[in-house]
Amino acid sequence: YTHIRERANRPDDNDEDFKILMKEDGLPEVVRLTEEDVATGLFCLCDVLLTVPGPDEELQYPSIASCTRESYIAALKLRGAEMLLNAENPLVRVYHYHGAYRPLVVKPRGLKMRLVNTKGPREPIILTDLEKLAMCDTNNNGVMNNEIEQDACTTTAVSKAIVVEFSLPPGSYATSVLREFSIPYSEGYHSTAAMQCDSSGSH
């Protein structure tokens, strides 16, 4: 499924007014894509939605096997959670939970990467929130900046580290992002390391 709303007309997901409007309006309008729709190239993997089961009768489910409404009901009953589909459930009334859709894949926003020198694998390379607050207080007196710059200049680089910055919506995992862009590099590293071990063992 994907939102019917065209990509160019979609509001920013961080727009709080839009989030409130979505909650008040209920379920977003979705459409089941056909092979012809996919062939147009207007949709990408990030447009695909998964159904989060709930009691709302308008909630749509995929038509493929093991993902239909009946399959969801059977799976919930097997786990003793069929009350999630009952509109009379007190939790549904308290939390106004009627089911939802969530993206199959999300892209990290503001992805930035930089290479830094470090004294060792256990050496801190980024400031904690507490250190940032302390730095702001000290900056007012004009002291902390010089100390940081001096320390950076005298750092002897033993190894290098990659600092990655990005943001994700709730329910997403940063470890998945790190895994995805690390796979192409780690595979080559391990194969090269294995060859080096084999060659050194032969001597």
C-alpha positions in Angstrom: 0.0 0.0 0.0 1.0 3.6 -0.3 -0.5 7.0 0.5 -2.7 8.3 -2.4 -1.3 11.8 -1.7 1.3 12.7 -4.3 4.9 12.9 -3.1 5.2 16.6 -3.9 2.1 17.5 -2.0 2.9 15.5 1.2 3.6 17.7 4.2 6.7 17.3 6.3 6.4 14.3 8.7 7.8 16.5 11.4 4.9 19.0 11.1 3.1 18.8 14.4 -0.1 20.3 13.0 -0.2 17.5 10.4 0.4 14.8 13.1 -2.6 16.2 15.1 -4.7 16.3 12.0 -3.9 12.7 11.1 -4.9 11.6 14.6 -8.2 13.5 14.3 -9.0 12.3 10.8 -8.3 8.7 11.6 -6.7 6.4 9.1 -4.8 7.9 6.1 -6.1 7.1 2.7 -4.2 4.2 1.1 -4.4 2.3 -2.2 -3.4 -1.2 -3.2 -0.7 -0.9 -5.9 -0.9 -2.9 -9.0 1.9 -4.0 -11.3 1.0 -1.2 -13.6 1.3 1.3 -10.7 4.7 0.1 -9.8 5.8 0.2 -13.5 5.2 4.0 -13.6 8.2 4.6 -11.4 6.2 7.0 -9.2 6.5 4.9 -6.1 9.6 3.6 -4.2 10.2 1.2 -1.4 9.7 3.9 1.2 6.1 4.4 0.0 5.1 0.8 1.0 3.1 0.5 4.2 2.5 -2.4 6.6 -0.8 -2.9 8.4 -0.8 -2.6 12.2 -3.9 -4.6 13.2 -6.8 -3.0 15.0 -10.6 -3.0 15.3 -11.2 -0.4 12.6 -13.2 -2.0 9.8 -11.7 0.4 7.2 -8.2 -0.8 7.9 -6.9 -2.5 4.8 -4.7 -5.5 4.6 -2.5 -6.9 1.8 -4.1 -9.6 -0.3 -1.0 -11.9 -0.4 -1.0 -15.1 1.6 -0.1 -14.9 5.3 -0.8 -11.1 5.3 -4.6 -11.0 4.9 -7.0 -9.8 7.6 -7.9 -13.5 8.3 -4.2 -14.3 8.7 -3.7 -11.5 11.2 -6.7 -12.6 13.2 -5.5 -16.2 13.3 -2.0 -15.1 14.4 -3.4 -12.8 17.2 -5.7 -15.6 18.5 -2.7 -17.9 18.6 -0.9 -15.4 20.8 -3.9 -14.6 23.0 -4.1 -11.0 21.7 -7.4 -11.2 19.8 -8.8 -8.4 22.1 -6.8 -5.9 20.0 -9.4 -6.4 17.3 -12.3 -5.8 19.7 -13.6 -2.2 19.5 -15.1 -2.6 23.0 -11.7 -3.3 24.5 -11.1 -0.6 27.3 -7.6 -0.1 26.1 -8.9 0.8 22.6 -11.2 3.4 24.2 -8.5 4.9 26.4 -5.8 5.2 23.8 -8.1 5.6 20.8 -6.2 2.8 19.1 -8.0 1.6 16.0 -5.1 0.2 14.0 -2.7 2.0 11.8 -0.1 1.8 9.0 3.6 2.0 9.3 6.3 2.3 6.6 8.1 -0.8 5.5 11.3 1.2 5.2 12.3 4.7 6.3 15.2 6.8 5.2 17.4 8.5 7.9 17.2 12.3 7.7 20.2 14.6 7.9 22.7 11.8 7.4 26.3 13.1 8.0 29.5 11.2 8.3 33.0 12.4 9.2 36.3 10.8 9.9 38.1 11.7 13.2 41.4 10.8 14.8 41.4 9.0 18.1 44.0 7.9 20.6 42.5 4.5 20.9 39.4 2.3 20.6 38.2 3.3 24.1 38.9 7.0 23.7 35.7 9.2 23.7 35.2 10.9 20.4 32.0 12.8 20.9 30.7 15.0 23.7 27.9 13.8 26.0 24.9 16.0 26.6 26.2 16.9 30.0 29.6 18.0 28.5 27.8 20.1 25.9 25.8 21.9 28.7 29.0 22.5 30.7 30.8 23.7 27.5 28.0 26.3 26.9 28.3 27.6 30.5 32.1 27.8 30.2 32.0 29.4 26.8 30.4 32.5 28.4 33.6 33.0 30.3 35.8 32.4 27.2 37.7 29.5 28.7 36.6 26.2 27.3 37.1 26.8 23.6 40.9 27.2 23.9 41.2 24.1 25.9 39.3 22.0 23.4 41.3 23.4 20.4 44.6 22.8 22.2 43.6 19.2 23.0 42.6 18.6 19.4 46.0 19.9 18.1 48.0 17.8 20.5 46.1 14.5 19.9 48.3 11.8 18.4 46.3 9.8 16.0 46.6 6.1 16.7 43.5 5.1 14.8 40.5 6.7 13.0 36.8 6.5 13.7 33.7 7.4 11.7 31.2 9.7 13.5 27.7 9.3 12.0 24.8 11.7 12.7 21.2 11.1 11.5 17.6 11.2 12.8 14.9 8.6 12.6 11.1 8.5 13.3 9.9 6.7 16.5 9.9 3.0 16.2 13.0 2.9 14.0 16.4 1.5 15.0 19.7 3.3 14.5 21.6 0.0 14.6 19.8 -1.0 11.4 21.1 2.1 9.6 24.7 1.4 10.8 24.4 -2.2 9.7 23.2 -1.3 6.2 26.0 1.1 5.2 28.6 -1.0 7.0 27.9 -4.3 5.1 29.7 -3.4 1.8 32.8 -2.4 3.7 33.0 -5.1 6.4 32.6 -8.0 3.8 35.7 -6.9 2.0 37.6 -6.4 5.2 36.9 -9.8 6.6 37.8 -11.6 3.3 41.1 -9.7 3.1 41.9 -10.4 6.7 41.2 -14.1 6.2 43.6 -14.2 3.2 46.3 -12.4 5.3 45.9 -15.0 8.1 46.2 -17.9 5.6 49.3 -16.4 4.0 51.0 -15.7 7.4 50.1 -19.3 8.6 51.8 -20.8 5.5 55.1 -19.3 6.5 
